[in-house]
Amino acid sequence: MGTKTTYTARTFDLSDLTGISNETLAMHFKLYEGYVANTNAYNQRVADLLGDGNLDATQVAAFSELKRRFGFEYNGMVLHEYYFENMQKHGAGDASKGDKFTAAAEASFGSYELWKADFVNTGKMRGVGWAAVYQDHSGAISNHWVEQHQAGNVAGFTPILIMDVWEHAWIKDYAPSERAKYIEAFFANINWDVVNGRLK
């Protein structure tokens, strides 16, 4: 953070998904673009404060707060990119028998069905955040709850499948109490080729 890197919002062709409306997607893309803009703005503000590397004593508090907030904005950008990437129109539903992901789920959970039950129930947890499948250095996969955007990401693990479970991901299509219906719709749109490609 504070680098000269500038990020550009990506575009994703996801119109006409199963169970997730184009109206929801349009709102979601705008939200994502906001995270990209804020990431760039925070980067610039930190660079401006840092100047030649000698922080003035009056700037320390502002610098520190920007550093703390950066993880929320940056991870909001990155997690949305993983989420949009791992969806497609006319997804296949559940993973195919014999593919890399199914094999990883069976090795780590005993069966694909147990992995899915764990993941779905992680996604149903109360609160706002993300359900995430990560792969560790040994090749094992595990399901995690990422609170907000920055708390719960596992250091050194590779994101394999990301599901947004903030209410903005479904509130135009389902009632607040119908998160399970949204999760079912999410599964109908998973791009398993992308997911398999993320596995080591």
N, C-alpha and C positions, 0 to 999 in steps of 0.2 A: 504494500500500500504506500502511496506517495510516489509511485513510479510514473513513468511517462506513458504507460500503457493506456490505450483508449479502447473500450469495448464497443462493439456494434451489435444492436439487437438483431437476432436472426429471425428468419421467416420460416414458418412451418405450414405445410399443406395438409391441414387436418379437417377440412370442412366435411360435413355429413358423416360424422362419427356415429356409432351406435349408442344411443342413450345419452349423448352429451351434445347439446345443441350448438349451432353455429353462434348463437347469441352469447352463450357461456364462453365459447372459445374466443370471441372477439373481445369480451371483457377481460378474459384471462391473459390474452396477448398484450393488452394495454397495461395490465398490472406488471407483467414481465418487463415490458419496455421501461417502466418506471424504475425497476431494480437496476437495469442497465444504466439508465441516466444517473441514478443516485450513486452507483459504484464509480462512475466516471467523475461525478462532482466531488465525492469524498476523496478520491485519488488526487484531484487537482487541489483541493483545499489543504490537504496534508502537505503536498509538495510546496504550496505557497507558504505555509507556516514554517516548514523546515528550512526553506531558503537554502543557505549555504551549509546547513548542518548544525548551526548554533541556535537553538531555541531560546528566545527571550523568556525570562521567568514568567512574564504575563501571558505567554502563549501555551504554557504546559498543560493547563486544564483543557483548553480547546483541542489541543493535539491529542490528549489522552481520550477525550470523549469521542472524537472522530475515529480513533483506532478501535475503540470498543464497539461503535456502531457499524464499522465497516463489515464485520463478519455477517451481520444480519443482511445487509444489502448485497454483498458479494455472493453469499450462499443462496440468497433468494434468486439471484440471476442464474447461477449454475444449476441449482436443483430444478428450476423450471426448464432449463435446456435439456437436462436428462429426461425429465417427465415428458416433454413434447416429443423428444426423439424416440422414446420407447412406446409411442402410440402410432397407429396407422388406421386409415379407413379400411373397413372390412377385415378387421383382425381375425385371427383364427380361434379366439377364445383361449382354452387351456393349451399349455405347451404340448408339443407332440412327443409321443413315446420315443425314446431312443435319442433325442437331441441332447446337446451339451447341458442345457439347463436342467432338463429332467434327470439326467445322470447326476448332476451336482446336487439336486434336491434329494434324490434317493440316497446318495452317499452321506449327506449331512443330516437328514431328517428321518431316514428310513423309507420314505415314500414321497412322491410328489404331492399326494393328497394331504399328508401331514404338514408338509411345507406350506401348502396353500392355506390350510386351516390356521396355521400360525400367522401367516402374512395377513390374511383377511381380518383376523382378530386384532392384530396390531393396528391395522387401519381403522378399526372400529373404536379404538380407545378414545376416551373423552379428551377434549382439548384440541388445539390447533397444531398442525405440524405435518409430518410426512411419514409414510411407511416406506422403508428402504431395505432392499436386499443388498448386502455387501459380501464380497469375497475376500477372505484373508490370504496371507502369504502362502498358506498350505494348500489353497484351493477350496477350502470349505466355505460354504455360504451360510449366512445368518441374517435374520430379520431384525430390524431396529426401528425404534420410534425416534424421529428427529423433531424435537420441540422447537417451535418457531422455525428458524432456518439454521441456527448455529449450534444448538445444544443437542448432542447425541450423534453427530457425525463421528465415525470411528477413524482415528488417525492411522494412515497407512493402508486402509481397506479400500477396495475398488468398488464403486457403485455399479450395480448390475441391473436393478429394476427400481424405479422411483415412482411412487404414487403420491400425488398431492392430496392431502385430506384436510386442507383448510376449507371452510364452508364456501368460499368463492368458487371452488372447483365444481360445485353442484347446485348451489342455492337457487339458480334460475330454472333448474330442471326438476329438483326434488325438494321436499320439505326438509327443514333442519334435522328432523328425526329419521330421515331416510338415507342416512349415509350408506347403509348396506346396499341399497339399490344403485347408488353411484359406484360403489366398489364392483358390483356385478357388471355395470356398464364399462368400467375401466378395463376389466378382464376381457370384455368383448372386443376391445380395441388395441390390445397389446401387440406390438411388433416383435415377435419372438426372434426374428432374424437379428434385430438390433441387440436384444438381450443376450442371445447366444454369442454374438460378436464381442460383447464386453467381457465375457468369461476368459480367463487365462487358460 
